[in-house]
Amino acid sequence: MAYLTMKPGVEGWKRILLMFSPALFIVLSISTMCTKVSAKPDLPVHNIDTGLDYATIQEAIDAPETMNGHTILVDDGIYREHVTINKSVKLLGADQGTTTIDGNGAEKVVSLTATGAEISGFTVRNGTWGIDLQGVQNASVTETKLFNCSYGGIKAYGCSNCRIVNNTAISTNQAGIYLWESLGNLITNNTVANTSHGIWLLVHSTKNIINNNLIMNNPQGIVLSYNCNNNTIVGNTVTSSSVGGIVMGGAHNNTIYHNNVLQNAVQAWSYGDSSNFWDDGTEGNFWKDYAEPDLNEDGIGDTPYKIDENNRDNHPLMGTFSDFNVAWEEETYHVNVISNSTVSDFDFRVTYEPEVRKAISFNVTGEDDTVGFCRVTIPTTLMNYSYTVLVNGEKVDATVLNTSNTTHAYLYFTYHTSTKHVLIVPEFTSALTLPLLMVFTILAVVFPKKKTSTRSITMSQPIYTRLKTNLLHYVK
């Protein structure tokens, strides 16, 4: 059989092209899409607001698409660069322990020059200054670890209303945290160790708050000099300073109280005609070397602690000061404990049936065969009752001190030390006293609060539920 071979004409070729052109378009499109996907690099720095990704932190900040108010998230890794934050952005590391900015041993690692900028969640290392704030307002440095910086950890020069919170500065040579001509800043919940000056305020740094910091193993702990006036230093622990714990040099009218000043070569000293307030009018500081009596048993020493002729703590504490935050009904309250025992596992619990009842509990640990004491300050809006205090389940005599007022109740009680559990509850009617105390005691044993460095005490719904169930069981 013979086959007739015919060549298509012009019209035939057009029909063939029209028939195959859709398939060809699809194939080319798929090829193009696959090429784009496979070629896209995995970039570690992300602008959360624009959705754009970058290879370096500085590239992300400098990008024209990055605007004030944007958030830049940085993945885990080591970024060997010097970063300048010159826009009001929030720079967040994925994890403080694994997101590192390394200055390669030179220059400032991070320079923050934009008002309102924030940096949080990094390790910053190997530079002159770790983080340098220059002439900014309302900026924040939080949750960051700084070490191996030849000048210092965090410096604020000419800054105001900035927050330096929850940072760790170790082995940062001259200073862990350093303020120069800075006004109204908050330095709180930081740890500073193995530097020359722990926290150092210099040259007209005024009206700053230095609160709740741990400062240890530095030649000098907290230092204020050259007209650093009207600052507040409260609730810090300063220990193991080889020269001086708290040092005032030409600094005046600073208020210093509720600090634990422990095991320093010299607990405090001043020069340059410094004159300051070393208590708040009713309570001062705990000085480890204070050895005077407390004959009226109120947790406050009977005679002042003398620093020099112009400086004395008129109300020295007889034990270490602890401050615990309690969150309750969208408010935060402070419960303070002064004790010659170690206070741990602080907790605040609530029952709701047949009415709202509250309890405060904590553990105390001291030397065997000695007498321990606690002076507990309770805001009356948090718990305003006639109080019952139990130590290891046994009721002890608790004195409501004469210093109590409409806003705060001051309880004082003693116990024989070792390790004891303290429970403070309101006095109930006789029909409810036993079951309620049993419930609180059982919960304290069965659901002990884990040890934690945070001072914010919150309550979980499961605890509420178990507490309510047990309470109803005992009342019935």
C-alpha positions as CSV (number, residue, x, y, z in Angstrom):
1,M,0.0,0.0,0.0
2,A,1.4,3.4,-1.0
3,Y,1.3,6.4,1.4
4,L,1.0,9.9,0.0
5,T,3.2,12.4,1.7
6,M,2.0,15.9,1.7
7,K,3.7,19.1,3.0
8,P,1.4,21.4,4.9
9,G,0.7,24.7,3.4
10,V,0.8,28.0,5.2
11,E,-2.7,27.5,6.6
12,G,-1.7,24.1,7.8
13,W,1.3,25.4,9.7
14,K,-0.9,28.0,11.4
15,R,-3.4,25.3,12.5
16,I,-0.5,23.2,13.9
17,L,0.9,26.2,15.9
18,L,-2.5,27.1,17.2
19,M,-3.0,23.5,18.3
20,F,0.2,23.2,20.3
21,S,0.8,26.8,21.6
22,P,-1.3,26.3,24.8
23,A,0.7,23.2,25.8
24,L,4.0,25.0,24.9
25,F,3.0,28.0,27.1
26,I,2.2,25.7,30.1
27,V,5.5,23.9,29.8
28,L,7.5,27.1,29.6
29,S,5.6,28.6,32.5
30,I,6.2,25.5,34.7
31,S,9.9,25.6,33.8
32,T,10.1,29.3,34.7
33,M,8.3,28.9,38.0
34,C,10.6,25.9,39.0
35,T,13.7,27.9,38.1
36,K,12.5,30.8,40.4
37,V,11.7,28.6,43.4
38,S,14.9,26.7,43.2
39,A,17.1,29.8,42.8
40,K,15.6,31.8,45.8
41,P,18.1,32.1,48.6
42,D,17.2,31.3,52.3
43,L,17.8,34.8,53.9
44,P,18.0,34.9,57.7
45,V,16.8,38.5,58.5
46,H,13.1,39.4,58.0
47,N,11.1,42.6,58.0
48,I,7.8,41.4,59.5
49,D,5.9,44.3,58.2
50,T,7.0,44.2,54.5
51,G,7.6,40.5,54.3
52,L,11.0,41.1,52.7
53,D,14.1,39.1,53.7
54,Y,17.8,40.1,53.9
55,A,21.2,38.6,54.2
56,T,22.5,40.9,57.0
57,I,21.0,43.0,59.8
58,Q,22.3,46.3,58.5
59,E,20.9,45.6,55.0
60,A,17.4,45.1,56.6
61,I,17.7,48.4,58.5
62,D,19.0,50.3,55.5
63,A,16.5,49.0,53.0
64,P,14.3,51.8,51.6
65,E,11.2,49.7,52.4
66,T,12.1,49.6,56.1
67,M,10.2,52.4,57.9
68,N,10.0,53.7,61.4
69,G,7.8,51.4,63.5
70,H,8.7,48.2,61.6
71,T,9.8,45.0,63.3
72,I,12.9,43.1,62.1
73,L,13.3,39.5,63.2
74,V,16.8,37.9,63.1
75,D,17.1,34.1,62.9
76,D,19.6,32.1,65.0
77,G,23.2,32.4,63.9
78,I,26.3,34.5,64.3
79,Y,26.3,37.9,62.5
80,R,29.8,39.3,62.1
81,E,28.9,43.0,61.5
82,H,28.7,46.4,63.2
83,V,25.0,47.4,63.3
84,T,23.7,51.0,63.3
85,I,20.0,51.3,64.3
86,N,19.2,54.7,62.7
87,K,15.5,54.1,62.3
88,S,12.9,53.7,65.0
89,V,12.6,49.9,64.5
90,K,12.2,47.0,66.8
91,L,15.2,44.7,66.3
92,L,14.4,41.2,67.7
93,G,16.7,38.2,68.0
94,A,15.1,34.8,67.7
95,D,16.9,33.6,70.9
96,Q,19.3,35.4,73.2
97,G,21.5,32.3,73.5
98,T,21.8,31.5,69.8
99,T,21.4,34.9,68.0
100,T,24.8,36.7,68.2
101,I,26.1,39.9,66.8
102,D,29.9,39.7,66.9
103,G,32.1,42.8,66.4
104,N,35.2,40.9,65.5
105,G,37.1,42.6,68.3
106,A,36.8,46.2,67.1
107,E,34.5,49.2,67.3
108,K,31.0,49.5,68.8
109,V,29.1,46.4,68.0
110,V,25.7,48.1,68.0
111,S,25.1,51.8,67.7
112,L,21.5,53.0,68.5
113,T,20.9,56.5,67.2
114,A,17.2,56.6,66.6
115,T,14.6,57.8,69.2
116,G,12.1,55.0,70.0
117,A,14.3,52.2,68.7
118,E,14.4,48.8,70.5
119,I,16.8,45.9,70.5
120,S,16.0,42.6,72.3
121,G,17.0,39.0,72.4
122,F,20.7,38.9,71.3
123,T,24.1,38.1,72.5
124,V,26.4,41.0,71.7
125,R,30.2,40.4,71.9
126,N,33.7,41.3,70.9
127,G,33.8,45.0,70.5
128,T,34.7,48.2,72.3
129,W,31.2,49.0,73.5
130,G,28.5,46.3,73.2
131,I,25.5,48.6,72.7
132,D,26.0,52.4,72.4
133,L,23.0,54.7,72.7
134,Q,23.7,58.2,71.5
135,G,21.3,61.2,72.2
136,V,18.1,59.2,72.0
137,Q,14.8,59.2,73.9
138,N,12.4,56.4,74.7
139,A,14.7,53.7,73.4
140,S,14.9,50.2,74.9
141,V,17.7,47.5,75.4
142,T,16.2,44.3,76.8
143,E,16.8,40.6,77.2
144,T,20.4,40.9,75.8
145,K,23.6,39.3,76.9
146,L,26.9,41.3,76.5
147,F,30.4,40.1,77.1
148,N,34.0,40.5,76.1
149,C,33.7,44.2,75.3
150,S,36.9,46.2,76.0
151,Y,35.2,49.5,77.1
152,G,31.8,48.3,78.4
153,G,28.5,46.6,77.9
154,I,25.8,49.3,77.5
155,K,26.5,53.0,77.3
156,A,23.9,55.8,77.2
157,Y,25.2,59.2,76.3
158,G,22.8,62.2,76.5
159,C,19.8,59.9,76.6
160,S,16.5,60.3,78.4
161,N,13.5,58.1,79.2
162,C,15.2,54.9,78.0
163,R,14.8,51.4,79.3
164,I,17.7,49.1,80.1
165,V,15.9,46.0,81.4
166,N,16.7,42.2,81.9
167,N,20.2,42.3,80.4
168,T,23.3,40.5,81.4
169,A,26.7,42.2,81.2
170,I,29.7,40.0,82.0
171,S,33.5,40.7,81.5
172,T,32.8,44.1,79.9
173,N,36.0,45.8,81.3
174,Q,35.3,49.4,82.4
175,A,31.5,49.2,83.1
176,G,28.6,46.9,82.7
177,I,26.1,49.7,82.3
178,Y,27.3,53.3,81.9
179,L,25.3,56.6,81.8
180,W,26.7,60.0,80.9
181,E,24.6,63.2,81.0
182,S,21.5,61.1,80.9
183,L,18.1,61.9,82.5
184,G,15.1,59.8,83.6
185,N,16.2,56.4,82.5
186,L,15.2,53.0,84.0
187,I,17.9,50.4,84.7
188,T,16.1,47.4,86.2
189,N,16.4,43.6,86.5
190,N,19.9,43.4,85.0
191,T,22.9,41.2,86.1
192,V,26.4,42.7,86.0
193,A,29.5,40.8,86.9
194,N,33.3,40.8,86.4
195,T,33.6,44.4,85.2
196,S,35.4,47.4,86.7
197,H,32.3,49.4,87.6
198,G,29.0,47.5,87.7
199,I,26.6,50.3,87.1
200,W,28.3,53.7,86.6
201,L,26.6,57.1,86.4
202,L,28.8,59.9,85.5
203,V,28.6,63.7,84.8
204,H,25.1,65.1,85.4
205,S,23.2,61.9,85.1
206,T,20.0,62.7,87.1
207,K,16.6,61.4,88.0
208,N,17.4,57.9,86.9
209,I,16.0,54.7,88.6
210,I,18.4,51.9,89.4
211,N,16.2,49.1,90.6
212,N,16.3,45.3,91.3
213,N,19.7,44.6,89.7
214,L,22.2,41.9,90.7
215,I,25.7,43.4,90.8
216,M,28.5,41.0,91.8
217,N,32.2,40.4,91.7
218,N,33.2,43.9,90.4
219,P,35.8,46.2,92.1
220,Q,33.0,48.8,92.5
221,G,29.3,47.9,92.4
222,I,27.1,51.0,91.9
223,V,29.0,54.2,91.4
224,L,27.6,57.8,91.1
225,S,30.0,60.7,90.5
226,Y,30.3,64.3,89.3
227,N,26.9,65.8,90.1
228,C,24.8,62.7,89.5
229,N,22.0,63.9,91.7
230,N,18.4,63.0,92.5
231,N,18.6,59.4,91.4
232,T,16.8,56.5,93.1
233,I,18.7,53.3,93.9
234,V,16.3,50.7,95.3
235,G,16.0,46.9,95.6
236,N,19.5,46.0,94.3
237,T,21.8,43.3,95.5
238,V,25.5,44.4,95.5
239,T,28.0,41.8,96.6
240,S,31.6,40.7,96.4
241,S,33.0,44.2,95.4
242,S,36.8,44.3,96.1
243,V,36.8,48.1,96.5
244,G,33.3,49.3,97.4
245,G,29.7,48.2,97.1
246,I,28.0,51.6,96.7
247,V,30.2,54.5,96.0
248,M,29.2,58.2,95.9
249,G,31.7,60.8,94.5
250,G,30.4,64.3,94.3
251,A,26.8,63.0,94.1
252,H,24.0,64.6,96.1
253,N,20.4,64.1,97.1
254,N,20.2,60.5,95.8
255,T,17.8,58.2,97.6
256,I,19.1,54.7,98.4
257,Y,17.0,52.1,100.2
258,H,15.9,48.4,100.2
259,N,19.2,47.3,98.8
260,N,21.1,44.2,100.0
261,V,24.7,45.2,100.5
262,L,26.7,42.0,101.1
263,Q,30.3,40.9,101.6
264,N,32.0,43.9,100.0
265,A,35.4,45.1,101.0
266,V,33.8,48.3,102.0
267,Q,30.0,48.2,102.0
268,A,29.6,51.9,101.0
269,W,31.8,55.0,100.9
270,S,31.6,58.6,99.7
271,Y,33.9,61.4,98.8
272,G,33.7,64.9,97.2
273,D,31.4,66.1,100.0
274,S,28.6,63.8,98.9
275,S,25.4,63.9,100.9
276,N,22.6,61.5,100.2
277,F,19.5,59.8,101.7
278,W,20.3,56.2,102.7
279,D,16.7,55.3,103.6
280,D,13.1,56.3,102.6
281,G,12.2,57.7,106.0
282,T,11.0,54.4,107.5
283,E,13.2,51.6,105.9
284,G,16.8,51.6,104.7
285,N,19.1,48.9,103.5
286,F,20.5,45.6,104.7
287,W,24.1,45.8,105.5
288,K,25.8,42.5,106.1
289,D,28.2,43.9,108.7
290,Y,25.5,45.7,110.7
291,A,25.5,44.0,114.2
292,E,23.2,46.2,116.3
293,P,20.1,44.8,118.1
294,D,16.4,45.0,117.2
295,L,14.9,45.2,120.7
296,N,11.4,46.2,119.7
297,E,11.3,43.4,117.1
298,D,10.1,45.2,114.0
299,G,12.8,44.1,111.6
300,I,14.5,47.5,111.7
301,G,17.8,48.2,113.5
302,D,17.6,50.3,116.7
303,T,20.6,52.5,115.8
304,P,21.7,54.0,112.4
305,Y,24.3,52.5,110.1
306,K,27.1,55.1,109.8
307,I,28.8,55.5,106.4
308,D,30.5,58.8,107.3
309,E,29.8,62.1,109.1
310,N,27.3,63.2,106.4
311,N,25.8,59.9,105.4
312,R,24.0,57.4,107.5
313,D,21.2,54.9,107.1
314,N,18.8,55.8,109.9
315,H,16.6,52.7,109.5
316,P,18.9,49.7,108.6
317,L,17.1,46.4,107.9
318,M,17.8,43.4,110.1
319,G,17.6,41.0,107.1
320,T,17.7,40.8,103.4
321,F,15.0,42.5,101.4
322,S,12.8,40.6,98.8
323,D,10.2,42.1,96.6
324,F,7.5,40.0,94.9
325,N,5.1,41.2,92.3
326,V,1.5,39.8,92.4
327,A,-0.8,40.2,89.4
328,W,-4.4,40.4,90.6
329,E,-7.4,41.8,88.7
330,E,-5.3,43.6,86.1
331,E,-3.3,45.3,88.8
332,T,0.2,44.6,90.1
333,Y,0.9,44.6,93.8
334,H,4.2,44.4,95.7
335,V,4.6,42.1,98.7
336,N,7.9,42.7,100.5
337,V,9.6,40.4,102.9
338,I,12.5,41.3,105.2
339,S,14.0,38.2,106.7
340,N,17.2,36.8,108.2
341,S,16.3,33.5,106.4
342,T,16.5,32.8,102.7
343,V,13.0,33.3,101.1
344,S,12.0,31.2,98.2
345,D,9.0,29.7,96.3
346,F,6.8,32.7,96.8
347,D,3.2,32.1,95.8
348,F,-0.2,33.8,95.9
349,R,-3.4,31.7,95.6
350,V,-7.1,32.4,95.5
351,T,-10.3,30.6,96.3
352,Y,-13.7,31.7,94.9
353,E,-16.3,29.7,96.9
354,P,-18.1,30.5,99.0
355,E,-16.4,33.9,98.5
356,V,-13.0,35.2,97.3
357,R,-10.3,34.2,99.8
358,K,-6.6,34.8,99.3
359,A,-3.4,33.2,100.6
360,I,0.3,34.1,100.5
361,S,2.9,31.4,101.0
362,F,6.7,31.0,100.8
363,N,9.6,28.9,102.1
364,V,12.2,30.2,104.6
365,T,15.6,28.5,105.0
366,G,18.1,29.4,107.8
367,E,20.6,27.8,110.1
368,D,19.5,25.2,112.5
369,D,19.1,26.1,116.2
370,T,18.6,29.8,115.5
371,V,15.6,32.0,115.5
372,G,14.4,33.4,112.2
373,F,12.1,36.3,111.6
374,C,10.0,37.7,108.8
375,R,8.6,41.2,108.4
376,V,6.0,41.0,105.6
377,T,4.5,44.0,103.9
378,I,1.1,43.3,102.4
379,P,-0.9,45.9,100.4
380,T,-4.4,46.2,102.0
381,T,-6.1,46.3,98.6
382,L,-4.6,42.9,97.8
383,M,-5.4,41.3,101.2
384,N,-7.2,43.3,103.9
385,Y,-8.1,40.9,106.7
386,S,-7.1,40.0,110.2
387,Y,-4.2,37.7,109.4
388,T,-3.4,34.1,110.4
389,V,0.2,33.0,110.0
390,L,1.1,29.3,110.0
391,V,4.7,27.9,110.0
392,N,4.8,24.3,108.9
393,G,1.1,24.1,109.6
394,E,1.3,25.5,113.1
395,K,-0.2,28.9,114.0
396,V,2.4,31.3,115.3
397,D,2.0,34.7,117.0
398,A,2.1,37.4,114.4
399,T,2.2,41.1,115.3
400,V,0.6,43.7,113.2
401,L,3.2,46.5,113.6
402,N,2.2,50.1,114.5
403,T,3.6,51.3,111.2
404,S,0.7,49.6,109.4
405,N,-1.8,52.1,107.8
406,T,-4.7,52.1,105.4
407,T,-2.5,51.1,102.4
408,H,-0.2,48.5,103.9
409,A,-0.1,46.0,106.7
410,Y,3.2,45.1,108.3
411,L,3.3,41.6,109.9
412,Y,6.2,40.4,112.1
413,F,6.7,36.9,113.4
414,T,9.5,34.5,114.4
415,Y,10.2,30.8,114.2
416,H,13.0,28.3,114.8
417,T,14.8,28.0,111.6
418,S,15.9,25.2,109.2
419,T,13.6,25.0,106.2
420,K,10.0,26.0,106.9
421,H,6.8,26.6,104.9
422,V,5.0,29.9,105.8
423,L,1.3,30.4,105.0
424,I,-0.5,33.7,105.5
425,V,-4.3,33.6,105.3
426,P,-7.2,35.7,106.5
427,E,-8.9,34.7,109.7
428,F,-12.1,32.8,108.8
429,T,-15.2,32.0,110.7
430,S,-14.7,28.9,112.9
431,A,-16.8,26.7,110.5
432,L,-14.5,27.4,107.6
433,T,-11.1,27.8,109.3
434,L,-10.1,24.1,109.3
435,P,-11.2,23.1,105.8
436,L,-9.7,26.2,104.2
437,L,-6.4,25.8,105.9
438,M,-6.3,22.2,104.9
439,V,-6.9,23.1,101.3
440,F,-4.2,25.7,101.2
441,T,-1.7,23.5,102.9
442,I,-2.5,20.5,100.6
443,L,-2.1,22.7,97.5
444,A,1.2,24.2,98.8
445,V,2.6,20.6,99.2
446,V,1.0,19.0,96.1
447,F,1.5,21.9,93.7
448,P,4.6,23.7,94.9
449,K,5.7,26.7,92.8
450,K,8.8,26.0,90.8
451,K,11.9,28.1,91.6
452,T,12.3,30.9,89.2
453,S,14.3,34.1,88.8
454,T,11.2,36.1,87.8
455,R,9.4,38.2,90.4
456,S,6.1,38.2,88.7
457,I,3.6,35.9,90.3
458,T,0.7,34.7,88.2
459,M,-1.9,32.0,88.7
460,S,-3.1,29.4,86.2
461,Q,-6.7,28.3,85.6
462,P,-6.0,24.6,86.5
463,I,-4.9,25.7,90.0
464,Y,-8.1,27.8,90.3
465,T,-10.2,24.7,89.3
466,R,-8.4,22.3,91.7
467,L,-8.6,24.8,94.5
468,K,-12.3,25.4,94.0
469,T,-13.1,21.6,93.8
470,N,-11.1,20.8,97.0
471,L,-12.7,23.7,98.9
472,L,-16.2,22.6,98.0
473,H,-15.3,19.0,99.1
474,Y,-14.1,20.1,102.5
475,V,-16.9,22.6,103.1
476,K,-19.6,19.9,102.3
